[in-house]
């Protein structure tokens, strides 16, 4: 066999394990990233009296080790909701139906059906909006 052919075989013999190792690292990384990922499903949006603000309600599921939750945020109309950048003012355990009633541009009432069991977060204000819980 010629020297050139031996070099080609040697390069191929080294390239295959390197490519297989890279592929394995990519697959393992994608699987591990999926374990920590949460799924956020937007449920409803409730507009303020003028329509300038929204209470956005989402259900959040993060896998078997973290209980599902229902969360709500207040944001300006026209802005895109993002679970990472839109702060929540309330978070409760489970998938609950949320009842929202705006009293004015600066006050909103929130209730849960069935009633909230475990409460993770329950702020009394979100920006300039006062939040009352029922």
CNS distance restraints for C-alpha pairs under 8 A (distance, minus, plus):
assign (resid   1 and name CA) (resid   5 and name CA) 6.55 0.50 0.50
assign (resid   1 and name CA) (resid   6 and name CA) 7.07 0.50 0.50
assign (resid   2 and name CA) (resid   6 and name CA) 6.52 0.50 0.50
assign (resid   3 and name CA) (resid   7 and name CA) 6.31 0.50 0.50
assign (resid   4 and name CA) (resid   8 and name CA) 6.35 0.50 0.50
assign (resid   5 and name CA) (resid   9 and name CA) 6.28 0.50 0.50
assign (resid   6 and name CA) (resid  10 and name CA) 6.11 0.50 0.50
assign (resid   7 and name CA) (resid  11 and name CA) 6.12 0.50 0.50
assign (resid   8 and name CA) (resid  12 and name CA) 6.15 0.50 0.50
assign (resid   9 and name CA) (resid  13 and name CA) 6.00 0.50 0.50
assign (resid  10 and name CA) (resid  14 and name CA) 6.29 0.50 0.50
assign (resid  11 and name CA) (resid  15 and name CA) 5.97 0.50 0.50
assign (resid  12 and name CA) (resid  16 and name CA) 6.13 0.50 0.50
assign (resid  13 and name CA) (resid  17 and name CA) 7.25 0.50 0.50
assign (resid  14 and name CA) (resid  18 and name CA) 6.49 0.50 0.50
assign (resid  15 and name CA) (resid  19 and name CA) 6.01 0.50 0.50
assign (resid  16 and name CA) (resid  20 and name CA) 6.07 0.50 0.50
assign (resid  17 and name CA) (resid  21 and name CA) 5.96 0.50 0.50
assign (resid  18 and name CA) (resid  22 and name CA) 6.19 0.50 0.50
assign (resid  19 and name CA) (resid  23 and name CA) 6.15 0.50 0.50
assign (resid  20 and name CA) (resid  24 and name CA) 6.17 0.50 0.50
assign (resid  21 and name CA) (resid  25 and name CA) 6.23 0.50 0.50
assign (resid  22 and name CA) (resid  26 and name CA) 6.30 0.50 0.50
assign (resid  23 and name CA) (resid  27 and name CA) 6.24 0.50 0.50
assign (resid  24 and name CA) (resid  28 and name CA) 6.10 0.50 0.50
assign (resid  25 and name CA) (resid  29 and name CA) 6.01 0.50 0.50
assign (resid  26 and name CA) (resid  30 and name CA) 6.22 0.50 0.50
assign (resid  27 and name CA) (resid  31 and name CA) 6.26 0.50 0.50
assign (resid  28 and name CA) (resid  32 and name CA) 6.09 0.50 0.50
assign (resid  29 and name CA) (resid  33 and name CA) 6.06 0.50 0.50
assign (resid  30 and name CA) (resid  34 and name CA) 6.30 0.50 0.50
assign (resid  31 and name CA) (resid  35 and name CA) 6.75 0.50 0.50
assign (resid  32 and name CA) (resid  36 and name CA) 7.13 0.50 0.50
assign (resid  33 and name CA) (resid  37 and name CA) 6.44 0.50 0.50
assign (resid  35 and name CA) (resid  63 and name CA) 7.29 0.50 0.50
assign (resid  36 and name CA) (resid  62 and name CA) 7.10 0.50 0.50
assign (resid  36 and name CA) (resid  63 and name CA) 7.94 0.50 0.50
assign (resid  37 and name CA) (resid  62 and name CA) 6.26 0.50 0.50
assign (resid  37 and name CA) (resid  63 and name CA) 7.99 0.50 0.50
assign (resid  38 and name CA) (resid  60 and name CA) 6.74 0.50 0.50
assign (resid  38 and name CA) (resid  61 and name CA) 5.56 0.50 0.50
assign (resid  38 and name CA) (resid  62 and name CA) 4.08 0.50 0.50
assign (resid  38 and name CA) (resid  63 and name CA) 7.09 0.50 0.50
assign (resid  39 and name CA) (resid  60 and name CA) 5.75 0.50 0.50
assign (resid  39 and name CA) (resid  61 and name CA) 5.17 0.50 0.50
assign (resid  39 and name CA) (resid  62 and name CA) 6.18 0.50 0.50
assign (resid  40 and name CA) (resid  58 and name CA) 6.45 0.50 0.50
assign (resid  40 and name CA) (resid  59 and name CA) 5.76 0.50 0.50
assign (resid  40 and name CA) (resid  60 and name CA) 4.53 0.50 0.50
assign (resid  40 and name CA) (resid  61 and name CA) 6.50 0.50 0.50
assign (resid  40 and name CA) (resid  83 and name CA) 7.16 0.50 0.50
assign (resid  41 and name CA) (resid  58 and name CA) 5.45 0.50 0.50
assign (resid  41 and name CA) (resid  59 and name CA) 5.23 0.50 0.50
assign (resid  41 and name CA) (resid  60 and name CA) 6.44 0.50 0.50
assign (resid  42 and name CA) (resid  56 and name CA) 7.45 0.50 0.50
assign (resid  42 and name CA) (resid  57 and name CA) 6.18 0.50 0.50
assign (resid  42 and name CA) (resid  58 and name CA) 4.30 0.50 0.50
assign (resid  42 and name CA) (resid  59 and name CA) 6.47 0.50 0.50
assign (resid  43 and name CA) (resid  56 and name CA) 7.68 0.50 0.50
assign (resid  43 and name CA) (resid  57 and name CA) 5.52 0.50 0.50
assign (resid  43 and name CA) (resid  58 and name CA) 5.15 0.50 0.50
assign (resid  43 and name CA) (resid  59 and name CA) 6.86 0.50 0.50
assign (resid  44 and name CA) (resid  56 and name CA) 5.98 0.50 0.50
assign (resid  44 and name CA) (resid  57 and name CA) 5.32 0.50 0.50
assign (resid  44 and name CA) (resid  58 and name CA) 7.22 0.50 0.50
assign (resid  45 and name CA) (resid  54 and name CA) 5.98 0.50 0.50
assign (resid  45 and name CA) (resid  55 and name CA) 5.50 0.50 0.50
assign (resid  45 and name CA) (resid  56 and name CA) 4.43 0.50 0.50
assign (resid  45 and name CA) (resid  57 and name CA) 6.24 0.50 0.50
assign (resid  46 and name CA) (resid  54 and name CA) 5.30 0.50 0.50
assign (resid  46 and name CA) (resid  55 and name CA) 5.06 0.50 0.50
assign (resid  46 and name CA) (resid  56 and name CA) 6.57 0.50 0.50
assign (resid  46 and name CA) (resid 100 and name CA) 6.79 0.50 0.50
assign (resid  47 and name CA) (resid  51 and name CA) 5.03 0.50 0.50
assign (resid  47 and name CA) (resid  52 and name CA) 7.19 0.50 0.50
assign (resid  47 and name CA) (resid  53 and name CA) 5.81 0.50 0.50
assign (resid  47 and name CA) (resid  54 and name CA) 4.51 0.50 0.50
assign (resid  47 and name CA) (resid  55 and name CA) 6.57 0.50 0.50
assign (resid  47 and name CA) (resid  77 and name CA) 8.00 0.50 0.50
assign (resid  47 and name CA) (resid 102 and name CA) 7.99 0.50 0.50
assign (resid  48 and name CA) (resid  52 and name CA) 6.36 0.50 0.50
assign (resid  48 and name CA) (resid  53 and name CA) 5.35 0.50 0.50
assign (resid  48 and name CA) (resid  54 and name CA) 6.03 0.50 0.50
assign (resid  48 and name CA) (resid  55 and name CA) 7.86 0.50 0.50
assign (resid  48 and name CA) (resid 102 and name CA) 5.85 0.50 0.50
assign (resid  48 and name CA) (resid 104 and name CA) 7.21 0.50 0.50
assign (resid  48 and name CA) (resid 105 and name CA) 5.97 0.50 0.50
assign (resid  49 and name CA) (resid 102 and name CA) 6.81 0.50 0.50
assign (resid  49 and name CA) (resid 104 and name CA) 6.43 0.50 0.50
assign (resid  49 and name CA) (resid 105 and name CA) 6.34 0.50 0.50
assign (resid  50 and name CA) (resid 105 and name CA) 7.17 0.50 0.50
assign (resid  51 and name CA) (resid  77 and name CA) 7.04 0.50 0.50
assign (resid  52 and name CA) (resid  76 and name CA) 5.94 0.50 0.50
assign (resid  52 and name CA) (resid  77 and name CA) 5.31 0.50 0.50
assign (resid  53 and name CA) (resid  74 and name CA) 6.83 0.50 0.50
assign (resid  53 and name CA) (resid  75 and name CA) 5.66 0.50 0.50
assign (resid  53 and name CA) (resid  76 and name CA) 4.39 0.50 0.50
assign (resid  53 and name CA) (resid  77 and name CA) 5.05 0.50 0.50
assign (resid  53 and name CA) (resid 105 and name CA) 7.96 0.50 0.50
assign (resid  54 and name CA) (resid  73 and name CA) 7.98 0.50 0.50
assign (resid  54 and name CA) (resid  74 and name CA) 5.53 0.50 0.50
assign (resid  54 and name CA) (resid  75 and name CA) 5.43 0.50 0.50
assign (resid  54 and name CA) (resid  76 and name CA) 6.13 0.50 0.50
assign (resid  54 and name CA) (resid  77 and name CA) 5.96 0.50 0.50
assign (resid  55 and name CA) (resid  72 and name CA) 6.47 0.50 0.50
assign (resid  55 and name CA) (resid  73 and name CA) 5.54 0.50 0.50
assign (resid  55 and name CA) (resid  74 and name CA) 4.54 0.50 0.50
assign (resid  55 and name CA) (resid  75 and name CA) 6.67 0.50 0.50
assign (resid  55 and name CA) (resid 100 and name CA) 7.79 0.50 0.50
assign (resid  56 and name CA) (resid  72 and name CA) 5.45 0.50 0.50
assign (resid  56 and name CA) (resid  73 and name CA) 5.26 0.50 0.50
assign (resid  56 and name CA) (resid  74 and name CA) 6.23 0.50 0.50
assign (resid  56 and name CA) (resid  75 and name CA) 7.48 0.50 0.50
assign (resid  57 and name CA) (resid  70 and name CA) 7.13 0.50 0.50
assign (resid  57 and name CA) (resid  71 and name CA) 5.71 0.50 0.50
assign (resid  57 and name CA) (resid  72 and name CA) 4.41 0.50 0.50
assign (resid  57 and name CA) (resid  73 and name CA) 6.69 0.50 0.50
assign (resid  57 and name CA) (resid  98 and name CA) 7.46 0.50 0.50
assign (resid  58 and name CA) (resid  70 and name CA) 5.84 0.50 0.50
assign (resid  58 and name CA) (resid  71 and name CA) 5.35 0.50 0.50
assign (resid  58 and name CA) (resid  72 and name CA) 6.31 0.50 0.50
assign (resid  59 and name CA) (resid  68 and name CA) 7.24 0.50 0.50
assign (resid  59 and name CA) (resid  69 and name CA) 5.77 0.50 0.50
assign (resid  59 and name CA) (resid  70 and name CA) 4.60 0.50 0.50
assign (resid  59 and name CA) (resid  71 and name CA) 6.31 0.50 0.50
assign (resid  59 and name CA) (resid  95 and name CA) 6.21 0.50 0.50
assign (resid  60 and name CA) (resid  68 and name CA) 5.66 0.50 0.50
assign (resid  60 and name CA) (resid  69 and name CA) 5.24 0.50 0.50
assign (resid  60 and name CA) (resid  70 and name CA) 6.28 0.50 0.50
assign (resid  60 and name CA) (resid  71 and name CA) 7.38 0.50 0.50
assign (resid  61 and name CA) (resid  66 and name CA) 7.57 0.50 0.50
assign (resid  61 and name CA) (resid  67 and name CA) 7.06 0.50 0.50
assign (resid  61 and name CA) (resid  68 and name CA) 4.61 0.50 0.50
assign (resid  61 and name CA) (resid  69 and name CA) 6.72 0.50 0.50
assign (resid  62 and name CA) (resid  66 and name CA) 5.71 0.50 0.50
assign (resid  62 and name CA) (resid  67 and name CA) 7.24 0.50 0.50
assign (resid  62 and name CA) (resid  68 and name CA) 6.73 0.50 0.50
assign (resid  63 and name CA) (resid  67 and name CA) 7.56 0.50 0.50
assign (resid  63 and name CA) (resid  68 and name CA) 7.98 0.50 0.50
assign (resid  67 and name CA) (resid  93 and name CA) 6.67 0.50 0.50
assign (resid  67 and name CA) (resid  94 and name CA) 6.97 0.50 0.50
assign (resid  68 and name CA) (resid  93 and name CA) 6.09 0.50 0.50
assign (resid  68 and name CA) (resid  94 and name CA) 5.05 0.50 0.50
assign (resid  68 and name CA) (resid  95 and name CA) 6.72 0.50 0.50
assign (resid  69 and name CA) (resid  91 and name CA) 6.45 0.50 0.50
assign (resid  69 and name CA) (resid  92 and name CA) 5.45 0.50 0.50
assign (resid  69 and name CA) (resid  93 and name CA) 4.42 0.50 0.50
assign (resid  69 and name CA) (resid  94 and name CA) 4.56 0.50 0.50
assign (resid  69 and name CA) (resid  95 and name CA) 5.87 0.50 0.50
assign (resid  70 and name CA) (resid  91 and name CA) 5.67 0.50 0.50
assign (resid  70 and name CA) (resid  92 and name CA) 5.42 0.50 0.50
assign (resid  70 and name CA) (resid  93 and name CA) 6.39 0.50 0.50
assign (resid  70 and name CA) (resid  94 and name CA) 6.06 0.50 0.50
assign (resid  70 and name CA) (resid  95 and name CA) 5.42 0.50 0.50
assign (resid  70 and name CA) (resid  96 and name CA) 6.22 0.50 0.50
assign (resid  71 and name CA) (resid  88 and name CA) 6.39 0.50 0.50
assign (resid  71 and name CA) (resid  89 and name CA) 7.63 0.50 0.50
assign (resid  71 and name CA) (resid  90 and name CA) 5.56 0.50 0.50
assign (resid  71 and name CA) (resid  91 and name CA) 4.35 0.50 0.50
assign (resid  71 and name CA) (resid  92 and name CA) 6.58 0.50 0.50
assign (resid  72 and name CA) (resid  88 and name CA) 5.42 0.50 0.50
assign (resid  72 and name CA) (resid  89 and name CA) 6.09 0.50 0.50
assign (resid  72 and name CA) (resid  90 and name CA) 5.52 0.50 0.50
assign (resid  72 and name CA) (resid  91 and name CA) 6.76 0.50 0.50
assign (resid  73 and name CA) (resid  86 and name CA) 6.79 0.50 0.50
assign (resid  73 and name CA) (resid  87 and name CA) 6.07 0.50 0.50
assign (resid  73 and name CA) (resid  88 and name CA) 4.39 0.50 0.50
assign (resid  73 and name CA) (resid  89 and name CA) 5.64 0.50 0.50
assign (resid  73 and name CA) (resid  90 and name CA) 7.34 0.50 0.50
assign (resid  74 and name CA) (resid  87 and name CA) 7.88 0.50 0.50
assign (resid  74 and name CA) (resid  88 and name CA) 7.43 0.50 0.50
assign (resid  74 and name CA) (resid  89 and name CA) 7.65 0.50 0.50
assign (resid  74 and name CA) (resid 126 and name CA) 6.88 0.50 0.50
assign (resid  75 and name CA) (resid  79 and name CA) 7.18 0.50 0.50
assign (resid  75 and name CA) (resid  81 and name CA) 7.88 0.50 0.50
assign (resid  75 and name CA) (resid  86 and name CA) 7.38 0.50 0.50
assign (resid  81 and name CA) (resid  85 and name CA) 7.98 0.50 0.50
assign (resid  81 and name CA) (resid  86 and name CA) 6.49 0.50 0.50
assign (resid  82 and name CA) (resid  86 and name CA) 5.53 0.50 0.50
assign (resid  83 and name CA) (resid  87 and name CA) 7.58 0.50 0.50
assign (resid  89 and name CA) (resid 121 and name CA) 6.78 0.50 0.50
assign (resid  89 and name CA) (resid 122 and name CA) 6.03 0.50 0.50
assign (resid  89 and name CA) (resid 123 and name CA) 5.17 0.50 0.50
assign (resid  89 and name CA) (resid 124 and name CA) 7.88 0.50 0.50
assign (resid  89 and name CA) (resid 125 and name CA) 7.48 0.50 0.50
assign (resid  89 and name CA) (resid 126 and name CA) 6.22 0.50 0.50
assign (resid  90 and name CA) (resid 119 and name CA) 7.98 0.50 0.50
assign (resid  90 and name CA) (resid 120 and name CA) 7.47 0.50 0.50
assign (resid  90 and name CA) (resid 121 and name CA) 4.95 0.50 0.50
assign (resid  90 and name CA) (resid 122 and name CA) 4.55 0.50 0.50
assign (resid  90 and name CA) (resid 123 and name CA) 6.25 0.50 0.50
assign (resid  91 and name CA) (resid 119 and name CA) 6.26 0.50 0.50
assign (resid  91 and name CA) (resid 120 and name CA) 5.31 0.50 0.50
assign (resid  91 and name CA) (resid 121 and name CA) 4.94 0.50 0.50
assign (resid  91 and name CA) (resid 122 and name CA) 6.69 0.50 0.50
assign (resid  92 and name CA) (resid 116 and name CA) 6.35 0.50 0.50
assign (resid  92 and name CA) (resid 117 and name CA) 7.17 0.50 0.50
assign (resid  92 and name CA) (resid 118 and name CA) 5.85 0.50 0.50
assign (resid  92 and name CA) (resid 119 and name CA) 4.42 0.50 0.50
assign (resid  92 and name CA) (resid 120 and name CA) 5.45 0.50 0.50
assign (resid  92 and name CA) (resid 121 and name CA) 6.95 0.50 0.50
assign (resid  93 and name CA) (resid 116 and name CA) 7.29 0.50 0.50
assign (resid  93 and name CA) (resid 117 and name CA) 6.65 0.50 0.50
assign (resid  93 and name CA) (resid 118 and name CA) 5.39 0.50 0.50
assign (resid  93 and name CA) (resid 119 and name CA) 6.36 0.50 0.50
assign (resid  93 and name CA) (resid 120 and name CA) 7.22 0.50 0.50
assign (resid  96 and name CA) (resid 112 and name CA) 6.25 0.50 0.50
assign (resid  96 and name CA) (resid 113 and name CA) 5.86 0.50 0.50
assign (resid  96 and name CA) (resid 114 and name CA) 6.54 0.50 0.50
assign (resid  96 and name CA) (resid 116 and name CA) 7.65 0.50 0.50
assign (resid  97 and name CA) (resid 112 and name CA) 5.74 0.50 0.50
assign (resid  97 and name CA) (resid 113 and name CA) 5.09 0.50 0.50
assign (resid  97 and name CA) (resid 114 and name CA) 7.25 0.50 0.50
assign (resid  98 and name CA) (resid 110 and name CA) 6.99 0.50 0.50
assign (resid  98 and name CA) (resid 111 and name CA) 5.78 0.50 0.50
assign (resid  98 and name CA) (resid 112 and name CA) 4.69 0.50 0.50
assign (resid  98 and name CA) (resid 113 and name CA) 6.34 0.50 0.50
assign (resid  99 and name CA) (resid 110 and name CA) 5.73 0.50 0.50
assign (resid  99 and name CA) (resid 111 and name CA) 4.96 0.50 0.50
assign (resid  99 and name CA) (resid 112 and name CA) 6.07 0.50 0.50
assign (resid  99 and name CA) (resid 113 and name CA) 7.61 0.50 0.50
assign (resid 100 and name CA) (resid 108 and name CA) 7.00 0.50 0.50
assign (resid 100 and name CA) (resid 109 and name CA) 5.73 0.50 0.50
assign (resid 100 and name CA) (resid 110 and name CA) 4.83 0.50 0.50
assign (resid 100 and name CA) (resid 111 and name CA) 6.61 0.50 0.50
assign (resid 101 and name CA) (resid 108 and name CA) 5.71 0.50 0.50
assign (resid 101 and name CA) (resid 109 and name CA) 5.11 0.50 0.50
assign (resid 101 and name CA) (resid 110 and name CA) 6.69 0.50 0.50
assign (resid 102 and name CA) (resid 107 and name CA) 6.06 0.50 0.50
assign (resid 102 and name CA) (resid 108 and name CA) 4.20 0.50 0.50
assign (resid 102 and name CA) (resid 109 and name CA) 6.18 0.50 0.50
assign (resid 103 and name CA) (resid 107 and name CA) 5.34 0.50 0.50
assign (resid 103 and name CA) (resid 108 and name CA) 5.49 0.50 0.50
assign (resid 103 and name CA) (resid 109 and name CA) 7.22 0.50 0.50
assign (resid 104 and name CA) (resid 108 and name CA) 7.00 0.50 0.50
assign (resid 105 and name CA) (resid 129 and name CA) 7.26 0.50 0.50
assign (resid 106 and name CA) (resid 128 and name CA) 6.18 0.50 0.50
assign (resid 106 and name CA) (resid 129 and name CA) 4.25 0.50 0.50
assign (resid 106 and name CA) (resid 130 and name CA) 5.98 0.50 0.50
assign (resid 107 and name CA) (resid 129 and name CA) 5.27 0.50 0.50
assign (resid 107 and name CA) (resid 130 and name CA) 4.69 0.50 0.50
assign (resid 107 and name CA) (resid 131 and name CA) 5.97 0.50 0.50
assign (resid 107 and name CA) (resid 132 and name CA) 7.66 0.50 0.50
assign (resid 108 and name CA) (resid 129 and name CA) 7.17 0.50 0.50
assign (resid 108 and name CA) (resid 130 and name CA) 6.41 0.50 0.50
assign (resid 108 and name CA) (resid 131 and name CA) 5.18 0.50 0.50
assign (resid 108 and name CA) (resid 132 and name CA) 6.29 0.50 0.50
assign (resid 109 and name CA) (resid 131 and name CA) 5.91 0.50 0.50
assign (resid 109 and name CA) (resid 132 and name CA) 4.72 0.50 0.50
assign (resid 109 and name CA) (resid 133 and name CA) 5.74 0.50 0.50
assign (resid 109 and name CA) (resid 134 and name CA) 7.01 0.50 0.50
assign (resid 110 and name CA) (resid 131 and name CA) 7.23 0.50 0.50
assign (resid 110 and name CA) (resid 132 and name CA) 6.25 0.50 0.50
assign (resid 110 and name CA) (resid 133 and name CA) 4.93 0.50 0.50
assign (resid 110 and name CA) (resid 134 and name CA) 6.08 0.50 0.50
assign (resid 111 and name CA) (resid 115 and name CA) 7.45 0.50 0.50
assign (resid 111 and name CA) (resid 133 and name CA) 5.92 0.50 0.50
assign (resid 111 and name CA) (resid 134 and name CA) 4.92 0.50 0.50
assign (resid 112 and name CA) (resid 116 and name CA) 5.87 0.50 0.50
assign (resid 112 and name CA) (resid 134 and name CA) 7.79 0.50 0.50
assign (resid 123 and name CA) (resid 131 and name CA) 7.36 0.50 0.50
assign (resid 124 and name CA) (resid 130 and name CA) 6.04 0.50 0.50
assign (resid 124 and name CA) (resid 131 and name CA) 5.04 0.50 0.50
assign (resid 124 and name CA) (resid 132 and name CA) 6.82 0.50 0.50
assign (resid 125 and name CA) (resid 129 and name CA) 5.58 0.50 0.50
assign (resid 125 and name CA) (resid 130 and name CA) 4.59 0.50 0.50
assign (resid 125 and name CA) (resid 131 and name CA) 5.47 0.50 0.50
assign (resid 126 and name CA) (resid 130 and name CA) 6.68 0.50 0.50
assign (resid 126 and name CA) (resid 131 and name CA) 7.36 0.50 0.50
